[in-house]
């Protein structure tokens, strides 16, 4: 009963929007309507439509609801609800949801902390081809988190992760570029190569990826394996800090004279 008014309001405004776009809504599912509303940044309508789609068991709705609750779009940000929908999507075989659920279990966000469940879901995600899951599993086996310490298995996972990461990095995936750079910087699954790390950090940083901007600045500020360049380090830290990357602000205050940091 609570959702009735928001739902019909959402359908009304989404119908108007689609009519203006020349889209026939008669043949569209609630899930498809929800996706259109989400793409148009009409998040209230998207949330209501996707909840209706989930109630009818439409595939994909649970994954999108995971995102909506995680991002707080159209609904309040709610990690418990995000976990609920992520778990449902994970159980239906969605690799990104499996990866997300594993992260929730590992951090205890949205659910009770359970490293064994984290290891289980990272394994499921890896088996479904999620490239970042291999790296997470390598860390778990290296540290004995949720699994027994297994250095050989950790190394194999790192090597597999490096191969997968390279594929996605070449396709322009910024998170993969950043992760691959980190692996080159630290010799994880690949031979340590700061020059390669610098190249991949720079590619992701130039595309606006804040974490890579910070990592690139970190290399440039120390000159560890690359030419030290304080001015360039400050430039990249300012780019990352302007996106709200906290670590960048901290390092920026160390590199710049006191009271010189002025960011919006």
Residue pairs with C-beta under 8 A, 6 or more apart in sequence:
3 48
3 51
3 52
6 44
6 48
7 48
7 49
7 51
7 52
9 45
9 48
10 37
10 42
10 44
10 45
10 46
10 47
10 48
10 49
11 33
11 45
11 48
11 49
13 42
13 45
14 25
14 33
14 36
14 37
14 42
14 45
14 49
15 25
17 36
17 37
17 40
17 42
18 24
18 25
18 28
18 33
18 36
19 25
23 36
25 33
28 36
29 53
29 58
30 49
30 50
30 52
30 53
30 56
30 58
30 61
31 49
31 50
31 53
31 58
31 59
31 60
31 61
31 64
33 49
34 45
34 46
34 47
34 49
34 50
34 52
34 53
34 61
34 64
35 46
35 64
37 43
37 45
37 46
37 49
38 46
38 50
38 64
38 68
38 73
43 68
43 73
43 74
44 74
45 74
46 64
46 68
46 73
46 74
47 65
47 68
47 73
47 74
47 75
48 74
50 61
50 64
50 65
50 68
51 61
51 65
53 60
53 61
54 61
54 62
54 65
54 85
59 92
62 85
62 86
62 88
62 89
62 92
62 94
62 97
63 85
63 86
63 89
63 94
63 96
63 97
65 81
65 85
66 82
66 85
66 86
66 89
66 97
66 100
67 73
67 82
68 74
68 75
69 75
69 77
69 78
69 79
69 81
69 82
69 85
70 77
70 79
70 82
70 86
70 100
71 77
72 78
75 81
79 104
79 109
79 110
80 110
80 111
81 110
82 100
82 104
82 110
83 101
83 104
83 109
83 110
83 111
84 110
86 97
86 100
86 101
86 104
86 110
87 97
87 101
88 97
89 97
90 97
90 98
90 100
90 101
90 121
90 124
93 128
95 124
95 125
95 128
95 129
95 130
95 133
96 125
96 130
98 121
98 122
98 124
98 125
98 128
98 130
98 133
99 121
99 122
99 125
99 130
99 132
99 133
99 136
101 121
102 117
102 118
102 119
102 120
102 121
102 122
102 124
102 125
102 133
102 136
103 109
103 118
103 136
104 110
104 111
105 111
105 113
105 114
105 115
105 117
105 118
105 121
106 113
106 115
106 118
106 136
106 145
106 146
107 113
108 114
114 146
115 140
115 145
115 146
116 146
116 147
117 146
118 140
118 145
118 146
119 137
119 140
119 145
119 146
119 147
120 146
122 133
122 136
122 137
122 140
123 133
123 137
125 133
126 133
126 134
126 137
131 161
131 164
131 165
131 167
131 168
131 176
132 161
132 165
132 175
132 176
132 179
134 157
134 158
134 160
134 161
134 164
135 157
135 158
135 161
135 165
135 179
135 183
137 157
138 154
138 155
138 157
138 158
138 161
138 188
138 189
139 145
139 154
140 146
140 147
141 147
141 149
141 150
141 151
141 153
141 154
141 157
142 149
142 151
142 154
143 149
155 189
157 189
158 183
158 188
158 189
159 189
159 190
160 189
161 179
161 183
161 188
161 189
162 180
162 183
162 188
162 189
162 190
163 189
165 176
165 179
165 180
165 183
166 176
166 180
167 176
168 176
169 176
169 177
169 179
169 180
169 200
169 203
172 207
174 204
174 207
174 208
174 209
174 212
175 204
175 209
177 200
177 201
177 203
177 204
177 209
177 212
178 200
178 201
178 204
178 209
178 211
178 212
178 215
180 200
181 196
181 197
181 198
181 199
181 200
181 201
181 204
181 212
181 215
182 188
182 197
182 215
183 189
183 190
184 190
184 192
184 193
184 194
184 196
184 197
184 200
185 192
185 194
185 197
185 215
185 219
186 192
190 196
194 219
194 224
194 225
194 226
195 225
195 226
197 219
197 225
198 216
198 219
198 225
198 226
200 212
201 212
201 215
201 216
201 219
202 212
202 216
203 212
204 211
204 212
205 212
205 213
205 215
205 216
205 236
205 239
208 239
208 243
210 239
210 240
210 243
210 244
210 245
210 248
211 240
211 245
213 236
213 237
213 239
213 240
213 243
213 245
213 248
214 236
214 237
214 240
214 245
214 247
214 248
214 251
216 236
217 232
217 233
217 234
217 235
217 236
217 237
217 240
217 248
217 251
218 233
218 251
219 225
219 226
220 226
220 227
220 228
220 229
220 230
220 232
220 233
220 236
221 228
221 230
221 233
221 251
221 255
222 228
223 229
230 255
233 255
234 252
234 255
234 256
237 248
237 249
237 251
237 252
237 255
238 248
238 252
238 263
240 247
240 248
241 248
241 249
241 252
241 263
242 263
242 264
249 261
249 263
252 261
252 263
253 261
